[in-house]
Amino acid sequence: MEAYTDFASVYDIFMDDTPYKEWADFLEELIETYGISKPVCPQRDDEKEPERAENVLESEKNLVLDLGCGTGTLTELLSQKGYDMIGVDNSQEMLNIALRKREETGSEILYLCQDMRELDLYSTIGTVISVCDSVNYLLDNEDVKDTFGLVNNYLYPGGLFIFDFNTLYKYETVIGDTTIAENREDCSFIWENYFHEEEAVNEYDLTIFAREKESPLFRRFTETHFQRGYTLAEMTGFVKKAGMEVVLTLDADTHSAPTETSERIYVIARECRKAKMNA
């Protein structure tokens, strides 16, 4: 069964303690410090400048892509900070929820249903972000190479790629072969982990019980997800092979230098080949 189908309907419920606002603030800080994208202020039609080539290029530089955007919570927060946002996810069910949020907020986020391994955009973009371990769903080296290569291809010269990933250490030592359960009033889940050492892949089987709307009855459904654990050396190697340079790596919890026991790591990378050609 595909991931994030039925699970999409309860995803935000179980992620309600996720520090999205802190993530958005941190990403904004990274973009301001290392990136080229700037927040944009919406203009009325009668205030817009003529669409000259330099204006088009400036608008592309300020585009920010949320790759693996899910239900759009973080995408909306970055949009509220003024960034011109695009959200990409391969689950239409998750995007349907993101679209409802967009309707409620009145934001102008462009959402695209695409597999990140087949990313297809209409222009270059100044910043790509991919957080909440989305890249761990890439299960083999070629998938990562293809995805990072496409990211580099669409990055504006000198553009920034910010992503996080769960480490091999986390799957091997922390959550591998464990069972996690949570009971809520209207929904509950059982999350069973199985770590496959040879492939470095973590399988987690989700069993969810969700109350039907306006009914005392609960519906049971299951999903199976697979994520691969990577080392920092592997990830930085993929970044460099894609034509980007590593700017900074950080432990996602401490925001300090990663250690051997880091469970999730941020990688901040910059497109450099096009930038050097245009220098």
Backbone hydrogen bonds, N-H to C=O, Kabsch-Sander energy under -0.5 kcal/mol:
donor,donor_aa,acceptor,acceptor_aa,energy
8,A,5,T,-0.9
9,S,6,D,-1.5
10,V,7,F,-1.3
11,Y,7,F,-0.9
11,Y,8,A,-0.5
12,D,8,A,-0.5
14,F,10,V,-1.9
15,M,11,Y,-1.2
16,D,13,I,-1.1
18,T,15,M,-1.9
20,Y,18,T,-2.5
23,W,19,P,-2.4
24,A,20,Y,-2.9
25,D,21,K,-2.4
26,F,22,E,-2.4
27,L,23,W,-2.9
28,E,24,A,-2.4
29,E,25,D,-2.0
30,L,26,F,-2.2
31,I,27,L,-2.8
32,E,28,E,-2.5
33,T,29,E,-2.0
34,Y,30,L,-2.9
35,G,30,L,-0.6
35,G,31,I,-1.9
40,V,82,G,-3.7
47,E,44,R,-2.0
48,K,44,R,-0.8
48,K,45,D,-0.7
52,R,50,P,-2.4
56,V,52,R,-2.1
57,L,53,A,-2.3
58,E,54,E,-1.9
59,S,55,N,-2.1
60,E,56,V,-2.0
61,K,57,L,-2.1
62,N,58,E,-1.1
63,L,60,E,-1.4
64,V,84,D,-2.6
65,L,127,T,-2.9
66,D,86,I,-3.2
67,L,65,L,-0.8
67,L,129,I,-3.2
68,G,66,D,-0.6
68,G,88,V,-3.0
69,C,66,D,-0.7
69,C,88,V,-2.0
72,G,69,C,-1.9
76,E,72,G,-2.4
77,L,73,T,-1.8
78,L,74,L,-2.3
79,S,75,T,-2.0
80,Q,76,E,-2.4
81,K,77,L,-0.9
82,G,79,S,-1.8
83,Y,78,L,-1.9
84,D,62,N,-0.9
85,M,83,Y,-1.0
86,I,64,V,-2.2
87,G,110,L,-2.9
88,V,66,D,-2.5
89,D,112,L,-1.9
92,Q,90,N,-0.7
95,L,91,S,-2.1
96,N,92,Q,-2.3
97,I,93,E,-1.1
98,A,94,M,-1.8
99,L,95,L,-2.8
100,R,96,N,-1.5
101,K,97,I,-2.0
102,R,98,A,-2.2
103,E,99,L,-2.0
104,E,100,R,-1.9
105,T,101,K,-2.4
106,G,102,R,-2.3
107,S,102,R,-0.7
110,L,85,M,-1.8
111,Y,109,I,-0.6
112,L,87,G,-2.8
114,Q,89,D,-1.2
114,Q,112,L,-1.0
118,E,115,D,-2.6
119,L,116,M,-1.0
125,I,154,Y,-2.6
126,G,60,E,-1.0
126,G,63,L,-1.0
127,T,63,L,-1.7
128,V,160,L,-2.7
129,I,65,L,-3.2
130,S,162,I,-2.1
134,S,131,V,-0.6
135,V,164,D,-0.6
136,N,133,D,-1.0
137,Y,134,S,-1.7
138,L,135,V,-1.7
139,L,137,Y,-0.8
144,V,140,D,-1.7
145,K,141,N,-2.8
146,D,142,E,-2.8
147,T,143,D,-2.3
148,F,144,V,-3.0
149,G,145,K,-2.3
150,L,146,D,-2.0
151,V,147,T,-2.4
152,N,148,F,-2.6
153,N,149,G,-2.1
154,Y,150,L,-2.0
155,L,151,V,-1.1
156,Y,125,I,-3.3
159,G,156,Y,-3.2
160,L,126,G,-2.2
161,F,269,A,-3.0
162,I,128,V,-3.1
163,F,161,F,-0.5
163,F,267,V,-2.2
164,D,130,S,-2.0
165,F,265,I,-1.5
167,T,263,E,-2.4
168,L,230,Y,-1.5
171,Y,167,T,-1.6
172,E,168,L,-2.8
173,T,169,Y,-2.8
174,V,169,Y,-0.7
174,V,170,K,-1.5
175,I,170,K,-2.4
176,G,170,K,-0.7
176,G,171,Y,-0.8
178,T,175,I,-1.3
180,I,191,W,-3.0
182,E,189,F,-2.1
184,R,182,E,-0.5
184,R,187,C,-1.8
188,S,209,F,-2.2
189,F,182,E,-2.4
190,I,207,T,-2.2
191,W,180,I,-3.8
192,E,190,I,-0.6
192,E,205,D,-2.3
193,N,178,T,-3.1
193,N,191,W,-0.6
194,Y,203,E,-2.8
196,H,194,Y,-0.6
196,H,201,V,-3.4
197,E,195,F,-0.9
200,A,196,H,-1.2
201,V,196,H,-1.6
202,N,227,Q,-4.1
203,E,194,Y,-3.1
203,E,201,V,-0.6
204,Y,202,N,-0.5
204,Y,225,H,-2.6
205,D,192,E,-2.5
206,L,204,Y,-0.6
206,L,223,E,-3.4
207,T,190,I,-2.4
208,I,221,F,-3.0
209,F,188,S,-2.7
210,A,208,I,-0.5
210,A,219,R,-2.6
211,R,186,D,-3.1
212,E,217,L,-2.9
215,S,212,E,-1.4
219,R,210,A,-3.5
221,F,208,I,-2.3
223,E,206,L,-2.0
225,H,204,Y,-2.6
227,Q,202,N,-2.3
228,R,136,N,-3.0
229,G,200,A,-2.8
230,Y,166,N,-1.1
235,M,231,T,-2.1
236,T,232,L,-2.7
237,G,233,A,-1.7
238,F,234,E,-2.0
239,V,235,M,-2.0
240,K,236,T,-2.1
241,K,237,G,-2.2
242,A,238,F,-1.4
243,G,240,K,-1.4
244,M,239,V,-1.9
245,E,270,R,-2.7
247,V,245,E,-0.6
247,V,268,I,-2.9
248,L,268,I,-1.8
250,L,266,Y,-2.1
251,D,256,S,-3.5
252,A,264,R,-2.8
255,H,251,D,-2.7
262,S,259,T,-1.5
265,I,165,F,-2.2
266,Y,250,L,-3.2
267,V,163,F,-3.1
268,I,248,L,-3.1
269,A,161,F,-2.9
269,A,267,V,-0.6
270,R,245,E,-2.8
271,E,159,G,-2.9
272,C,243,G,-1.3
273,R,243,G,-1.0
276,K,272,C,-2.2
277,M,273,R,-2.0
278,N,274,K,-1.9
279,A,276,K,-0.7
